[in-house]
Amino acid sequence: MHASSITGRHGTTWRWGYTYIPLGYTFLIVNIGTKSCALRGYPYEVIFSTTSGAPVKVSISHQPNVLYTQPKLRRVVLRPGGVASFGISYANDNVSPPSKPATCIATLIDFRLPARSSALYSFEFVLRPIDFCQTARKVTDTPVEGQAVPQT
């Protein structure tokens, strides 16, 4: 399978409170190739970075969170046109102004998908700014699931 055979999209997940607060992202994975491929496990080499490309240090754990459950790891076979998803969540109930310095604020995410030829499945997405100084620098994620939306 070639790198161009898998594409990704993401959407912000919100929670209602005193204001809309983004709490995470759902990533949709679509096989646009002509051959099946298999994924199993969590995305890895997850790197958040600033607009200038400097990495933002965070700790990532595999556990349930306010947005997603933590399903069992399963092998997901993506046939041509097949979809899968995973979620990344962070707690940001603090609506105070952004932290200074800006080294806490991530606007990019890079990750690799858990596949045998994972070097081919590297993605980068632009995010709404996440102030990780206000989130205790903690992130949780879900394994890749064989459905369009991670379990909530």
LUMVEX-284442 format. One line per 3 residues: number of its first residue (from 1); their letters; for each residue x, y, z of C-alpha. Coordinates in steps of 0.2 Angstrom, whole numbers, plus 2048, in hexadecimal, padded with zeros to 3 digits. Each point is the difference from the previous one (the first is absolute). Example, Ala and Ser with C-alpha at 12.3 -4.5 7.8 and 13.67 -1.06 7.14 Angstrom:
BEGIN
1 = as = 83E,7EA,827 | 806,811,7FD $
***
This chain:
BEGIN
1 = mha = 800,800,800 | 807,811,7FC | 7FF,80F,80B $
4 = ssi = 7F4,809,7F5 | 7F3,7F2,802 | 7FB,805,812 $
7 = tgr = 7FA,811,803 | 7FB,809,810 | 7F4,80D,806 $
10 = hgt = 7FD,807,812 | 7F2,80A,809 | 7FF,809,810 $
13 = twr = 7F6,7F8,80E | 7F8,80D,80C | 7F7,800,811 $
16 = wgy = 7F3,80D,805 | 804,80A,810 | 802,813,803 $
19 = tyi = 807,800,7EF | 804,7F4,7F2 | 810,7F8,805 $
22 = plg = 809,7F4,7F4 | 805,7F0,809 | 807,7F5,7F3 $
25 = ytf = 801,7FA,7EE | 7F8,7F2,7F6 | 80B,7FA,7F2 $
28 = liv = 7F7,7F7,7F2 | 80B,7F4,7F5 | 7FA,7FB,7EF $
31 = nig = 808,7F3,7F4 | 800,808,7EF | 80B,7F3,7F8 $
34 = tks = 7FC,7F0,7F7 | 807,7F4,80D | 7FB,7FC,812 $
37 = cal = 80C,804,80E | 800,7FC,813 | 802,80B,80F $
40 = rgy = 801,7FB,812 | 803,80A,80F | 803,812,804 $
43 = pye = 807,80E,7F5 | 812,803,805 | 80D,80D,7FF $
46 = vif = 7F2,80C,804 | 809,811,800 | 7F8,811,804 $
49 = stt = 809,80F,7FB | 7FF,813,7FF | 7FD,80A,7F0 $
52 = sga = 813,802,7FF | 802,7ED,800 | 807,7FF,812 $
55 = pvk = 7FA,7F0,809 | 7F4,803,80F | 803,7F3,80E $
58 = vsi = 7F1,7F6,805 | 7FD,7EF,808 | 7F5,7F4,7F7 $
61 = shq = 7F6,7F2,808 | 7F4,7F3,7FA | 7F1,801,80B $
64 = pnv = 7EE,805,800 | 7FC,813,800 | 7F2,80C,800 $
67 = lyt = 7FD,7FD,7ED | 805,7EE,7FC | 7FF,7EF,808 $
70 = qpk = 80F,7F5,7FE | 7FC,7F1,7F5 | 80A,7F0,7FF $
73 = lrr = 80E,800,7F3 | 7FA,7F8,7F1 | 807,7FD,7EE $
76 = vvl = 7F7,80C,7F5 | 800,7FB,7ED | 7FD,80E,7F5 $
79 = rpg = 7F9,7FA,7EF | 800,80D,7F2 | 7F4,80D,805 $
82 = gva = 800,7FA,812 | 801,80C,80F | 807,800,811 $
85 = sfg = 803,80D,80E | 809,804,810 | 7FE,80E,80C $
88 = isy = 80C,80C,80A | 7F9,809,80F | 807,80D,80C $
91 = and = 7F8,809,80F | 7FE,812,7FD | 7F3,807,80C $
94 = nvs = 80A,810,803 | 7FA,80E,7F5 | 80D,80D,806 $
97 = pps = 80B,809,7F4 | 80E,7F5,7F7 | 810,7FD,80A $
100 = kpa = 810,809,7FD | 80C,7FB,7F9 | 7F8,7F9,7F0 $
103 = tci = 80A,7F0,802 | 7F1,7F8,808 | 7F5,803,7F2 $
106 = atl = 7FF,7F3,7F3 | 7F8,803,7EE | 807,7F0,7F7 $
109 = idf = 7FF,7ED,803 | 80A,7F3,7F8 | 7FD,7ED,802 $
112 = rlp = 803,7EF,7F8 | 7F3,7F3,7FE | 802,7EF,808 $
115 = ars = 803,7F6,7F0 | 80E,7F4,7FA | 806,80D,7F4 $
118 = sal = 7FD,80E,80C | 80E,80B,7F9 | 7F4,802,7F1 $
121 = ysf = 7F2,806,80B | 806,810,808 | 7F4,80F,801 $
124 = efv = 800,812,805 | 7F1,80B,804 | 7FE,812,805 $
127 = lrp = 7F6,802,810 | 7F7,80D,809 | 80C,807,80D $
130 = idf = 802,7F5,810 | 807,807,80F | 809,7F1,808 $
133 = cqt = 806,80B,80F | 7EE,801,805 | 7FC,7ED,7FD $
136 = ark = 80E,7FA,80C | 809,7FA,7EF | 7F5,7F0,801 $
139 = vtd = 7F8,7F8,7F0 | 7F7,7EF,7FF | 7FD,7F6,7F0 $
142 = tpv = 7F6,7F2,7F9 | 805,7F1,7F6 | 7FB,800,7ED $
145 = egq = 7EE,7F9,7FF | 7F7,7F9,7F1 | 7F3,80D,800 $
148 = avp = 7FE,812,7FA | 7FF,807,812 | 809,7FA,810 $
151 = qt = 7F5,7F9,80D | 7FA,80D,80D $
***
